[in-house]
Amino acid sequence: MGRGQRVAAAAGQALSDVLRPLGSVLDSVHQAVTSSLRPPDDVSIELGVKLSQDLKLGITCTQGEAVVVVRATWKLGPSAG
C-alpha cells in the first residue's frame, strides 16, 4: 500500500470515527424537540466535519472533529404567549 493509499485509508477511518456518534446526537435532538411542551415549528440541524492530518517522521496521525448546530424557530401568532 502506497503512502497516498495509507493517507486516504486513515482519513476514511477518521471520518467514520467522527460520524459514528452523530446518530445518537441526532436522536437526542429529535427526542428533545418532540418531547418539548412547546415544540418549534421548524428545526434544522447543520453538521460540520473537519479532518486534519499531522505527519511526523513518516507517521500519519489523522484527527477529526464534528460541529452540530441546531436551529429552532417558532412562528408566534396572536394566541402565543
Secondary structure, DSSP 8 states (H G I E B T S, - for coil): --HHHHHHHHHHHHHHHHHTTHHHHHHHHHHHHHT-SS--SEEEEEEEEEEEEEEETTEEEEEEEEEEEEEEE----TT--
